[in-house]
């Protein structure tokens, strides 16, 4: 499969199965496009067949000379022989191995607090309640969760624990106690815990910052961008905005971490489809690790993104990508999470095919110790897998998630971005289609655009480096 597009003056050809990217002139772009329309499953032998050259000349001779067409075809044949163009899909044959993997848990999302001191209007967690009741995780439940992780981690040494909510700083002493317990267990079991924290910053202070910088490998700081945007969607329960209180704390924390091992994470909605301005606002505030995610809401939610919003969103991503190229060349670059793409190595095969590992490698733990495939399934009883006392008592749920891949979703099979998003979010699929083996098309459209922009940025910066 070949995907071609033009962005910011570049003609880009992506060979989907190999991941090879080619920046070409217009003539080569048109020849490759014609070859894709002719067949799309070329081999060096079919490319050398006389009918292939005849077909190209018939379609393109009014624009390019016979000699130019044949020269480009020779180059295409050479790239195909090198495995960099018109490559075959070698991954589908590995899908049974992915399905048969044993459940080796490497990460937990600890819902340390089903409570929150903000009232974000788009919150999928219902201000921390998750379809249930407000609660704080006890130290005893948290200990059992870490013990469960160690016991089910197999030979994996590096383990991840995210303190999540609601707002985890509302249960800060338990967070500290569990980190201390985890450090003790590292020595006993030859494991290493990578602790992370997601916070809205309301309760952040110097003491918490010092502990976070000592113990947390990464910190996610929740803020939506410009003051008016943030305060509209992330107010306190009394309606007052949170921006003025939080921003100085986040700036201080980011600087104290040398602008590394954190990211500032926002959410954009229909209310701020000009979200590139929020990204740039973050950069102006001094943040260098930035993410702004599209909201996921029901069609009836006034803030929810709809298909008719996509053209405006695409323009924003294009604008942001061009600005990022310019800023990087000026020495003022920043990282935007959704434009991070690795064209050299990338994730392992299983990650390319099946994504985040929810339900198999990654589980969420409620304050009372119930296990769910991920934080977005918490409170949905059909996905309750077990608890920290008994372990996983419904392994069939893990089997279902293990069988979910880019080949179990018909829309993914024909999508050029499938090995970058790995099939997308299973929770979003279930929300809109009541099955994890489908896709949320609005999200897919945005992901495709982000992949295109990310590759263009790589091409543009490489072009300047030559």
N, C-alpha and C positions, 0 to 999 in steps of 0.2 A: 504494500500500500504506500502510495506517495501522497503527501499533502503539500500543496503549493499556496503561497500567499505573498502579498506585497505589503510592506509596512515601512514607513519612514524612508522611502526611497530605495529599499532593499528588496530584491527578488529572492525569496527564500524557498528552498526545497527541502522538505523533511522526509527522510526515508523512515517510515513509522516503525518497522520491525527491528531495524538495526539502531535507530536513534541518530543516524548520521545526518548532519545538517550541511547544506550546500548553499552558498550565496553565489548567484550566477548572474550573467548578463541577460538581457531580454531575449536574445535568440535562443540561448540554452533553456531558459525558462519556458519558452513556447514549444521547443522540441520535446522536452520532458513532458509537458502537458499533453501534447499530441500523442506521445507514446502511452501515457496513462489512459487516455480515452480509447486508444486502439485495443488495449488488452488489459494492462494493469498488473499482470502476473508474468512479466517478462523474465527470461533467462538469457544468458549470453547467446545461446543458440537461436532463440526466437528473434533477438535483436539483430543477428547477422542475416536472418532470412531475407531474401530479396524483396518480399512483399512488405517488410517493415520499412525499408528505405523508400520503396515506391509510395507507400501510404504517407510518409512524411513529406515527400516532394509534392504529392498531390494536394496536401492540406496547406503547405507552407511556402510553396514556390513563388507565390505572389509577394512574399515579404523577404525571403532569404534566398541566396544563391544555392545551387545544387552542391557546390563545393563546401559552403558553410554548413549546410545541413549534414553532409556526410562526415565532416570533421567533428561536429558535435556528437553525432551518433557514435563515432569511434571512442570519444571520451566517455560517453554513457556506458558503452560496452566495457571499457576498462574499469569504471567504478562498480559496475555490476559484478565483474569478476573478482573485485576486491571485497565484495560483501558490503558495499556502501550505498547501493542504489538498487531498487527493485528486489530487495531481499525477501525471502520467504519467512513466514511466521514459524519460528522454532519453539515458541513458548507453549502453545496449546497442548503439545505432547507432554508437557510437564505438569499439567493441571492435576492429574491423579495423585502425583507425589505431594502436591500442596494439600489436597483434600485429606490425605492419609497421615499428615503430620500429627504427632501427639500434642496434647495440650500442655505446653510448657509456658507458664505464666512469667512474664518479665516485668510487668508494670501494673500498678494499681492507682486508681483515682480515688483517694480517700475523701469522702464527703464529711469532712471534719465538722461542718456546721450546716445544718438545714435551717438556716436563718440568715437574714441579711439586714443591713442598716440602710440600704438604698431600696428604691422601688422602681427599678428600670422597667419601662413600659413594654419592652419586647422580651422580657426574661422568660426563657423556656422553663426555668426552674420555679416559676411562680413565687418570686421573692424568696427563694430558698426552700420552699415547702415540697417541691417535687410530687405533686398529686397526693401529698400525705400530711404529715404533721411537722411542726417545727421541733427540732431536736439538735443537741450537740453530741458528738461522738465522745464516749468515755475513753479513758486511757486503756481500760481493760479490753474494749472492743478493738481499739487501734492496735494493741499488742497482738491480739489474735490475728488481725489482718496481716501484719508483718510476718508473723509465724507462718500463716498460710502461704504467703508469697515465697518465703524461703523454702518451704516444704514442696512447693509445686514448680520451682524454678529449674529443676534438673541440674545440668552442669553449667548453666548460665551463671556467670559471676556478677555481671553488672545488672543491677535491678533499679527500677524507677518507681518513685512514689510521688504523686502530685497531691498536695494539700489543696482541697477544692471546697466549694460551697454552692450556694450561699456565699458567705464571707468568712474565710477560715480564721482571720484575725480575731473574730468573736470567740474563738476557742483556742486562744494562743498558747496557754499553758500546756494544753494537751499536745499541741504541735511540737513544742519544745521537748516535752517528755518523750514523745515518740521518736524524735530525731535522736535523742540520747540512747533510747533503747535500740534503735537501728544500728547505731555506731557500736554498741556492745556486741550485737549479733554478727556484725561484720567479721570481727576477730574470731568468733567461735566457728562460723560456718564458711569462712573464706569467701565472703561476698562483699560487694561494694554497692552501697545505696546512693543513688543520684536523686536527691530530694529537690522538688520544685514547688513553687507556690503561685497561686493565682489570686490576686487581691484587688479590691477597689480602692485601697489606700486610705480609707476614712480613718482607720485606727493606727496607721503607720506612724512610728515615732523613732527617735534615735536608737533606743534600745532594741526595738524590733529590727531596724535597719542593720545594726551591728550583727545580730544573730543571723539574719538572712544572708549577709555578705560572707559570713563564716561557713554557713552550712548548706545554703541552697545553690544548686548548680544553675538554676535558671529561675527567673521571676517573670510572670505575666502581669502587666499593669493595665487595668481596665479603664479606658478613657475614650470618648468618641470623637474628639477633635476640637473644633472651634467651640468657644464657650456657649454660644447660643444653640449649637447642635447637641453638645453633651448635656446641657441642662434641660433641654426639652425631653430627652429620652432617659436620662440617668439622674432623676431628682431624689432627694430624701423623701420620706413618707409624708412630710408636711408640705411637699411641693417645692421646697427650696432647692436650687441647683447645687451641684457638688463640685463644679469645676474649680472655683477659687480656692477651696480647701485642699483639693487633691493635687493640683498641678505642681505647686512648689515642692511637695513631698516627693513626687515622682521624679522631678528634675534632680533633686538632691540624691535620690537613690541611684538613678542612672549614672550620674557623675561619680558617685562613690564606687560604682562597679566598672569604672573606666569605659563606659558605654558598651559593655560586653555582657553576655550571659543574662539578658533580659529582653523583652520586647514590650512596647506599648501597643495595646490591642484595642482597636475600636470596632464599632459596628455601624455600617451605613444602611440607611433605609430610604424609602421614597421621599422622605423629608430632606435628604441631602444627597441627591443624585450627583451633585458636583463634589463628590467625596475626595477628588484629587486635591482640593483645597484643604481638606482636613489632614491629608497626608503631609502636605507642605507646611501646614500649621505645626504639626508635630516636629518637622525638621527645623522650623524657625525657633521652636522652643528648645532646641538642642538635642532632641532624641535622634539616635542613629539606627535603632532597631525598631522597625515599624510594621504593624499589620492593621489593616482595616478590612473586616469581613462583611460580606453581604448578609443582611438579616434574613432569617427564614421564618416566615409567618403564614398563617392561613390567608386564603384569598379575601376573607372578610375583614382582616386586620387593615386598618387604614395606612399603616406604615409598610405593609408587605410589598416586596418587589414583584412586579408583574412583567409578563412578556413584552408588553408595549414599552417598558422602561429600558429594555436591552440596548437599543441604539444609543441612547444617552450614556449608558454605562460603558459601552464599548468606546465611545469618544473619550470618556474620562480615563480609561486604561491606556489608550493611545497617547493622550496628552501626558499622563504621568510617566509613561515609558520614555517619551522624548525628553522630558524635563530631567529624568534620572540620568540619561546618557549625558546631557549637557552638564549637569552638576558633577558627575563622576569625572568628566574631562577637566573640569575646573578645580578638582580637588575638594569638592564639597559633597561627596556622595553619601548616600545612606542605603541601608538595606530595607527592602520592602518584601515582606514574607512571601507574598503570592507571586513575586517575580524571581524567587530563588529557584534555580534549576541547574542541575549538574549534567553537562553534556559529555563528560568524560567517563565517569563511573556510574553514579546513580545508585538507586537501591538494588537489593538483591532480587532474584527472580520472583521469589514468593511475594515480596512487597509490591513489585510491579503488577502482579496478577491479582492480589487480594487485599492490598491496602493496609489499613491501620492495625489490624490484628485484634479488633474488638471481638469479645466473646471467646477468644482463644488465648492470645498472648497478653491481652489487656482487659482488665475488669474494673468495674466501679464498686465501691463498698459504701453502703449507707451508714448513718450513725449507729444503727442497731445491728449492723453486721451482715445485711443481706448482700448478695452478689448479683450484679447485672452486667450485661455485655459492655456497656459504656455509660457515661454519665447521662447521655440523652435518652437512655431507656429506663432510667431509674423511675420507679413508681408504676411502671407498666407490668402488671403481674404476670402476663404471658411470657415475659422475659426474665422472670426471677429464676436464677440458676442454682441458688443454694445459699449458704451462709458460712461465716468464718468458723463456726463450731463444727458443722458436718461436712464442709467442703462443697464441691459441686455435686448436687444430687440430681440434676437434670442435664446429663451430658449431651442429650440430643440437641440442646440449644447450641452448644459449642459445635456440634457436627453441622448444624445448619449454617452457622457463620463461617465455618471452615470451608464449606462448599460454595460460598459466595465469591465470585471472581468476575473478571472482565469477560469471561466466556460463559457465565451463567446469565448475563444481561445482554439481550439482543442489541440494545442501543450501543453498548460498548464495543461490540464486535466490529462495527463499521465506523468507529470514532478514532480519529488520528491521535487524540490525547489520552487514549486509554492507559498507556504505560506510564503516564505522568500522574494522573489522578487515581489510578488503580481501581476504577469503578465508582469512585465518589463515596459519599457518606451513606452508609446503610440505614442510619436513623432517619435521614431525610427521605430516603426511598420508602421506608415504612410509613412515615408520616403522611406521604401523599398517595401511596399506592397500596398500603397494607401488606407489603412484602419487601424483604430486604434485597430481593433479586430484580430490582428495577432501578430506574434513575429519576432524579428530579431535574427535568429538562432545563428549567431556568438556570439552575446552578451549573449544569453541564455547559450551557452556552457561555456563561461567564468564565468557566474554567478553560474552555477552548481559546477564548480571547486572551486570557492571562498567559497561557502557554505560548501563544504567538508573540505576545509582547516580550516575554522573557527571552525567547530565542532571538528576537530582533535586537534586544539590548546587548546580548552576547556578541552578535554579529557586528553591531556598530562599534563596540569597544575594541573588538579584535581588529576591525578595519583601521581604526586610529592607531593601533599599536604596530601595524605593519610598516 
